[in-house]
Each structure stands twice: as C-alpha cells, then as structure tokens.
Amino acid sequence: MDQWLTSLRTQTPQEGFELAIKLSRMGVKYTQPSDEARAAMRPEYAEDPAIVTAASHVVAVNFQTVAAANDWWR
C-alpha cells in the first residue's frame, strides 16, 4: 500500500478526529484487504448496534492516540 500516514500531528482537534476515523478505517482495510469481502460483510454489521458501538470505541481510542501526539491533554 502507498504511504498515507506521515504524522499524527494535526492543526486542530477536528482534524485530529478525522485522522482518528481514517486510522480506524485503514486498520480495517489492512486487516481485510479485499474490497469485495468488506462489501459483502457490510450488510451484516451495518444494522448491529453492538458492532457500531465497537467501531465508535476504536475511533475513540485512535483519537486518544492523536490527542496524545498533539499534547492536547496538557
């Protein structure tokens, strides 16, 4: 894959949150590289509240990582 992550530093918390989402999505893409397989699974998890909650948790953890990299917890 192409290099897409050059830094965890962002200008704003909004950009940081968007980066956290990107990190989460790329984690799925690296874990399951087949576009077809991801598309086939999507209907199964799209309606499952537990899976949506779990996905939100992954984004939150990634946002904590970005926030720490940007020293937002000072």
C-alpha positions, -999 to +999 in steps of 0.1 A: +000+000+000+010+036-005+024+055+024-006+076+037+004+083+073+032+108+076+024+123+110-001+121+139+002+159+143-028+180+132-037+216+133-070+213+151-089+187+172-114+184+144-086+174+120-074+150+147-108+134+150-109+130+112-074+114+114-087+090+141-115+079+117-090+075+089-068+054+112-098+032+121-108+027+085-073+019+074-070-006+102-100-025+087-086-022+052-052-036+063-069-064+082-093-073+053-077-060+021-104-074-002-129-047-012-154-074-022-152-092+012-156-059+031-186-050+009-201-085+015-198-081+053-212-046+055-249-055+055-243-079+084-227-053+107-245-022+095-276-030+115-259-044+146-258-017+174-230-036+192-208-035+162-215+002+156-206+008+193-174-012+190-164+008+159-170+040+178-148+027+206-120+021+181-123+056+168-122+070+204-090+050+211-074+063+179-085+099+189-068+094+222-036+085+204-038+115+181-046+138+211-015+125+230+007+130+199-006+166+197-002+172+235-039+182+238-041+168+274-019+195+289 
